[in-house]
């Protein structure tokens, strides 16, 4: 029983120390840190703003295609690559802004190589289809 009390006391002391440490971190950064954290400029990285799949005309995935997001009103450029299954996604766009989305690959010509989209609250899905040039 004494051993349990010592373990409980040690855990309680660790918790108290961690609580004090986390409070010190919040105080050290102050209101600027809170404004940055709560600004909402970027989306949750686990929730993509724009996503989709890149395939050829037969429905096979196109890996390593470059998908670029170019801001119309800003100098913002975000570039991602499709994975081995042809999927791409990004959560690095500014909500409310309009982007030109383009896709390129050295072995494919795409039927719709670029389009315009305004990023909002809900995720947007765009799938691209390309024809092999080799």
BAFI-3210 file (N, C-alpha, C; in Angstrom, 3 decimals, decimal comma, padded with zeros to 6 digits):
// residues 134
n [1|2|3|4|5|6|7|8|9|10|11|12|13|14|15|16|17|18|19|20|21|22|23|24|25|26|27|28|29|30|31|32|33|34|35|36|37|38|39|40|41|42|43|44|45|46|47|48|49|50|51|52|53|54|55|56|57|58|59|60|61|62|63|64|65|66|67|68|69|70|71|72|73|74|75|76|77|78|79|80|81|82|83|84|85|86|87|88|89|90|91|92|93|94|95|96|97|98|99|100|101|102|103|104|105|106|107|108|109|110|111|112|113|114|115|116|117|118|119|120|121|122|123|124|125|126|127|128|129|130|131|132|133|134]
n.u [000,821|001,956|003,762|002,061|001,023|003,335|003,907|001,593|001,829|004,190|003,377|001,393|002,958|004,513|002,509|001,656|003,997|004,225|001,877|002,429|004,651|003,536|001,822|003,696|004,849|002,707|002,403|004,866|004,844|002,612|-000,068|000,368|001,146|-001,196|-002,974|-001,804|-002,019|-004,800|-005,672|-006,717|-005,890|-004,736|-005,829|-006,810|-004,237|-004,897|-007,232|-007,848|-007,935|-008,127|-008,284|-007,652|-007,497|-005,151|-005,224|-004,667|-006,131|-007,086|-007,665|-005,625|-003,381|-001,476|001,596|003,722|002,971|002,931|001,176|000,082|-000,787|-001,720|-001,976|-004,358|-004,696|-002,516|001,000|001,245|002,225|001,673|002,871|002,388|002,901|001,600|000,878|001,940|-000,424|-001,679|-002,984|-003,454|-003,178|-003,812|-003,477|-002,645|-003,602|-005,016|-008,047|-010,902|-009,536|-008,725|-007,509|-005,433|-005,375|-003,076|-001,825|000,962|003,055|005,816|005,367|002,712|-000,156|-002,663|-006,227|-007,736|-005,785|-005,568|-007,440|-009,737|-010,294|-012,048|-011,140|-012,869|-014,814|-015,412|-013,933|-012,614|-012,901|-010,912|-010,348|-007,933|-007,360|-005,180|-003,432|-001,137|002,001|004,002]
n.v [-001,187|001,223|001,613|002,140|004,614|006,192|006,087|007,294|009,853|010,708|010,783|012,738|014,940|015,169|015,811|018,283|019,770|019,708|021,080|023,636|024,250|024,249|026,418|028,469|028,476|029,379|031,953|033,070|033,367|034,934|037,218|037,496|034,988|033,546|034,835|034,074|031,257|030,973|032,189|031,008|030,942|028,881|025,609|022,697|020,364|017,698|017,660|017,900|020,711|020,848|018,078|015,023|012,665|011,553|010,189|007,985|007,595|005,011|004,633|004,055|004,868|007,908|008,520|010,854|013,221|016,741|019,020|022,236|025,128|028,281|031,420|033,897|036,567|036,909|036,296|033,702|030,353|026,976|023,732|020,331|016,751|013,905|010,759|007,261|006,045|007,911|009,909|013,204|015,938|018,948|021,155|023,644|026,094|029,412|030,110|031,404|032,592|032,727|030,342|029,147|025,950|023,680|020,882|018,828|016,558|014,749|012,655|012,727|014,251|016,422|016,401|018,478|020,762|022,894|024,782|027,030|027,788|028,596|028,565|027,266|026,558|023,845|020,727|020,321|018,360|017,478|015,719|014,645|013,739|012,155|011,704|009,375|010,269|008,752]
n.w [000,000|000,726|-001,343|-003,513|-002,717|-002,835|-005,578|-006,615|-005,443|-006,681|-009,388|-009,199|-008,509|-010,836|-012,698|-011,672|-012,018|-014,829|-015,533|-014,521|-016,111|-018,721|-018,465|-018,127|-020,700|-022,293|-021,190|-021,828|-024,646|-025,093|-026,173|-028,951|-029,835|-029,302|-031,095|-033,512|-033,428|-033,310|-035,627|-037,905|-040,532|-042,092|-043,038|-041,133|-041,103|-041,403|-042,762|-046,021|-048,253|-050,994|-053,088|-054,913|-057,688|-060,086|-063,212|-066,068|-069,396|-069,346|-066,730|-065,010|-062,348|-062,119|-061,094|-059,360|-060,631|-061,015|-059,173|-059,162|-057,311|-057,846|-056,579|-057,423|-056,551|-055,006|-054,309|-053,772|-054,074|-054,203|-054,315|-054,999|-055,193|-056,899|-055,368|-055,370|-056,041|-057,503|-056,131|-054,804|-052,501|-050,635|-047,863|-047,520|-048,412|-048,609|-047,141|-048,869|-050,917|-054,450|-056,743|-059,421|-060,580|-061,724|-063,608|-064,307|-066,114|-067,286|-069,050|-069,833|-071,373|-070,387|-070,315|-069,248|-068,387|-066,556|-064,103|-062,452|-059,043|-056,042|-052,750|-050,026|-047,101|-047,219|-048,309|-051,631|-054,493|-057,216|-060,064|-062,369|-065,764|-067,974|-071,120|-072,314|-073,704|-074,648]
ca.u [000,000|002,847|004,332|001,040|000,954|004,525|003,728|000,553|002,407|005,152|002,602|000,757|004,007|004,833|001,393|001,707|005,143|003,885|000,869|003,124|005,502|002,711|001,343|004,829|005,003|001,648|002,704|006,066|004,528|001,662|-001,216|000,742|001,104|-002,608|-003,553|-001,275|-002,601|-006,243|-005,984|-007,521|-005,437|-004,533|-006,748|-006,274|-003,467|-005,499|-008,388|-007,395|-008,825|-008,300|-007,717|-008,145|-006,671|-004,679|-005,202|-004,597|-007,432|-007,494|-007,969|-004,435|-002,884|-000,287|002,369|004,701|002,484|003,082|-000,046|000,442|-001,865|-001,162|-002,932|-004,615|-004,540|-001,323|002,172|001,268|002,310|001,793|003,087|002,379|003,053|000,704|001,568|002,020|-001,784|-002,193|-003,712|-002,783|-003,984|-003,133|-004,203|-001,812|-004,155|-005,698|-009,491|-011,469|-008,715|-008,912|-006,277|-005,403|-004,794|-002,558|-001,165|001,968|003,847|006,623|004,895|001,272|-000,859|-003,906|-007,390|-008,026|-004,519|-005,666|-008,762|-009,779|-011,096|-012,016|-011,074|-013,852|-014,840|-015,523|-012,930|-012,992|-012,250|-010,667|-009,631|-007,375|-007,154|-004,191|-003,121|000,295|002,635|005,048]
ca.v [000,000|002,387|001,750|002,808|006,014|006,868|006,223|008,302|011,150|011,062|011,161|014,011|015,962|015,348|016,521|019,676|020,399|019,891|022,138|024,911|024,462|024,624|027,778|029,353|028,582|030,274|033,317|033,548|033,785|036,014|037,335|037,319|033,553|033,160|035,321|033,238|029,928|031,029|033,036|030,251|031,170|027,607|024,550|021,579|019,564|016,388|017,844|018,589|021,698|020,394|016,745|014,318|011,600|011,769|008,901|008,032|007,333|003,656|004,616|003,738|006,031|008,611|008,955|011,944|014,384|017,968|019,814|023,566|026,029|029,626|032,415|034,966|037,879|036,907|035,634|032,388|029,184|025,722|022,629|018,984|015,661|012,769|009,595|006,085|005,713|009,040|010,853|014,408|016,756|020,040|021,891|024,825|027,217|030,408|030,101|032,609|033,036|032,011|029,744|028,381|024,636|023,084|019,592|018,559|015,340|014,684|011,578|012,817|015,492|016,351|016,883|019,767|020,955|023,869|025,312|028,044|027,366|029,419|027,691|027,609|025,787|022,418|020,197|020,294|017,258|017,622|014,594|014,961|012,591|012,465|010,738|009,132|010,746|007,785]
ca.w [000,000|000,791|-002,669|-004,331|-002,298|-003,357|-007,025|-006,813|-005,089|-007,728|-010,569|-008,906|-008,577|-012,259|-013,308|-011,208|-012,671|-016,240|-015,612|-014,318|-017,283|-019,869|-018,213|-018,405|-022,148|-022,767|-020,752|-022,516|-026,006|-024,968|-027,066|-030,354|-030,079|-029,335|-032,354|-034,591|-033,319|-033,534|-036,778|-038,856|-041,909|-042,765|-042,625|-040,384|-042,056|-041,590|-043,631|-047,229|-048,845|-052,367|-053,232|-056,088|-058,244|-061,447|-063,892|-067,531|-070,010|-068,971|-065,300|-064,205|-061,602|-062,608|-059,933|-059,489|-061,373|-060,232|-059,107|-058,661|-056,928|-057,996|-056,116|-058,388|-055,922|-054,161|-054,886|-053,152|-054,951|-053,464|-055,246|-054,419|-056,169|-056,692|-054,818|-056,234|-056,451|-058,266|-055,286|-054,318|-051,600|-049,958|-046,838|-047,325|-049,151|-047,803|-047,394|-049,445|-052,052|-055,710|-057,245|-060,652|-060,330|-062,958|-063,431|-065,335|-066,014|-068,504|-069,921|-070,072|-071,701|-069,633|-071,028|-068,636|-067,671|-065,468|-063,817|-061,398|-057,901|-054,834|-051,588|-049,009|-045,864|-047,510|-049,230|-053,036|-055,193|-058,645|-060,646|-063,674|-066,620|-068,990|-072,166|-072,400|-074,934|-074,989]
c.u [000,870|003,445|003,344|000,950|002,142|004,399|002,693|001,086|003,388|004,426|001,912|001,759|004,405|003,741|001,413|002,856|004,849|002,867|001,516|003,985|004,671|002,134|002,447|005,029|003,964|001,921|003,896|005,748|003,493|000,572|-000,871|000,676|-000,345|-003,268|-003,081|-001,934|-004,071|-006,638|-006,842|-007,087|-005,312|-005,510|-006,027|-005,521|-004,029|-006,727|-007,942|-008,423|-009,141|-007,609|-008,256|-007,198|-006,342|-004,529|-004,976|-005,985|-007,969|-007,831|-006,805|-003,908|-001,624|000,451|003,338|004,268|002,590|001,789|000,324|-000,817|-001,276|-002,240|-003,104|-004,344|-003,270|-000,166|002,287|001,280|002,533|001,893|003,113|002,549|002,038|001,514|001,508|000,635|-002,441|-002,921|-002,829|-003,728|-003,140|-004,070|-003,481|-002,326|-004,903|-007,189|-009,981|-010,698|-008,978|-007,556|-006,508|-004,710|-004,334|-001,846|-000,231|002,654|004,582|006,133|003,422|000,867|-002,231|-005,038|-007,821|-006,806|-004,578|-007,116|-008,682|-010,711|-010,948|-012,118|-012,063|-013,706|-014,812|-014,409|-013,486|-012,213|-012,143|-009,827|-009,154|-007,149|-006,204|-004,000|-001,605|000,838|003,773|004,459]
c.v [001,257|002,664|002,477|004,288|006,803|007,099|007,304|009,701|011,615|011,493|012,506|015,158|016,229|016,131|018,000|020,424|020,659|021,010|023,506|025,249|024,911|026,019|028,786|029,543|029,537|031,717|033,895|034,049|034,904|036,046|037,171|035,848|033,080|033,612|034,462|031,863|029,946|031,833|032,322|030,432|029,875|026,575|023,535|020,681|018,166|016,452|018,585|019,599|021,318|019,038|016,116|013,229|011,942|010,395|009,101|007,661|005,946|003,540|004,232|005,010|006,599|009,126|010,062|013,058|015,599|018,773|021,134|024,381|027,435|030,627|033,535|036,341|037,995|036,286|034,203|031,283|027,962|024,607|021,318|017,975|014,571|011,575|008,422|005,659|006,851|010,076|012,036|015,102|017,890|020,669|023,212|026,060|028,161|030,395|031,456|033,134|032,152|031,570|029,157|027,068|024,087|021,780|019,371|017,232|015,181|013,623|011,672|014,212|015,378|017,012|018,258|020,117|021,983|024,315|026,266|027,573|028,379|028,490|028,183|026,756|024,281|021,959|020,111|019,177|017,575|016,446|015,011|013,666|012,980|011,339|010,609|009,617|009,835|006,470]
c.w [000,000|-000,581|-003,598|-003,982|-002,830|-004,871|-007,319|-006,516|-006,159|-008,996|-010,383|-008,988|-010,029|-012,978|-012,930|-011,879|-014,139|-016,415|-015,460|-015,532|-018,485|-019,693|-018,504|-019,902|-022,716|-022,397|-021,514|-023,917|-026,043|-026,034|-028,548|-030,743|-030,184|-030,638|-033,517|-034,585|-033,698|-034,768|-037,806|-040,291|-042,682|-042,213|-041,752|-041,357|-042,283|-042,493|-044,882|-047,717|-050,278|-052,470|-054,503|-056,515|-059,685|-062,089|-065,390|-068,075|-069,669|-067,483|-064,418|-063,559|-062,241|-061,386|-060,330|-060,427|-060,454|-060,331|-058,441|-058,394|-056,923|-057,614|-057,116|-057,805|-055,102|-054,921|-054,377|-054,210|-054,058|-054,488|-054,481|-055,548|-055,854|-056,194|-055,792|-056,736|-057,235|-057,447|-054,898|-053,353|-051,054|-048,939|-046,567|-048,050|-048,210|-048,128|-047,909|-050,648|-053,272|-056,251|-058,633|-060,304|-061,671|-062,628|-064,613|-065,041|-067,333|-069,491|-070,301|-070,519|-071,058|-070,395|-070,526|-067,791|-066,545|-065,302|-062,647|-060,287|-056,766|-053,638|-050,536|-047,774|-046,116|-048,451|-050,661|-053,709|-056,680|-059,107|-062,041|-064,446|-067,742|-069,979|-072,288|-073,734|-075,343|-075,359]
res [x|x|x|x|x|x|x|x|x|x|x|x|x|x|x|x|x|x|x|x|x|x|x|x|x|x|x|x|x|x|x|x|x|x|x|x|x|x|x|x|x|x|x|x|x|x|x|x|x|x|x|x|x|x|x|x|x|x|x|x|x|x|x|x|x|x|x|x|x|x|x|x|x|x|x|x|x|x|x|x|x|x|x|x|x|x|x|x|x|x|x|x|x|x|x|x|x|x|x|x|x|x|x|x|x|x|x|x|x|x|x|x|x|x|x|x|x|x|x|x|x|x|x|x|x|x|x|x|x|x|x|x|x|x]
***
